[in-house]
Amino acid sequence: MSASGVQYTEFVATRRGAALLVRATLDEKGSFSSLKIITDDLDDPEIQLFEHVNYQGRSVTLRQETSLHDIDFSDIASSHKVKGGVWVLYEHINCQGAQLVSFPGEEVPSYFPHSFNDVASHVRPLLPKP
Ligand SMILES: [Ca+2]
């Protein structure tokens, strides 16, 4: 979540259990500055979100795309643990706004370094193409 430039994230599932993530950060001249390929296992996605940093407070465990408004958890999450799959957290509903991407087994104890504290409103797992 760099404050400079505009960030795009494109996801293209290539086959079951594999995905391609293209992440381009555009600088002031609009140039392509980063690219990352993901081949993590996308099966059995599961993420646990926590109300406070360091996995404290109320928590919810999600296994599918969820609007956090629907479960009274919007603009609340401050840390998470990814049990499985690759997850994208969005600042706004309908997959809009800033994004935070997290990978299988990843634990993020605080969203503050990502400028993402208390803003997540929608989460979805990357799904393999059928
Ligand atoms: Ca919080």
Boltz pocket constraint, residues with backbone or C-beta under 6 A from the ligand:
constraints:
  - pocket:
      binder: B
      contacts: [[A, 50], [A, 51], [A, 52], [A, 53], [A, 75], [A, 76], [A, 77], [A, 78], [A, 117], [A, 118]]
      max_distance: 6.0
